[in-house]
Amino acid sequence: MVPLEVFPPAMRTVAHVTPHAWAMDAFGDILGRGGGVGDVAVELGVLLAYAAVLLGVAVALFRRRLTASPAST
């Protein structure tokens, strides 16, 4: 939980592979610069996309686990 401003520019770019970096950007905009929901719309969209993809993966894995034969578990 380190602010992205302490990292060099290359690491900031790499950090945006994770949802944590997008959330930190949004928090920085809201808390540090007085932004609102409209100011963090892109970050919220990316976080919602992460949530949708991860939920889809979790549902698929759960469904596969539930339908697996007892001998394979």
C-alpha positions, 0 to 999 in steps of 0.5 A: 500500500505505497503511493505510486508517486514514490516509484519511478515512471517505468514501475508506475506503468508496470504497476497498472497491471494490478487493480491496486494501482488503479484504486490508488490513483482513484484515492489520490484523485479524491483525497489529494486533489478533491476530485469526485466520481466523475474524475475517477470514472476511468479508474472505476471502469477499470476496477469494474472490468477487473471484478467482472473478469475475476467473477467470471473466472471464479464462477467457471472454476466453481461450476467445474468443481461442482460438476467434477466426478467424485473420483477426480477430486 
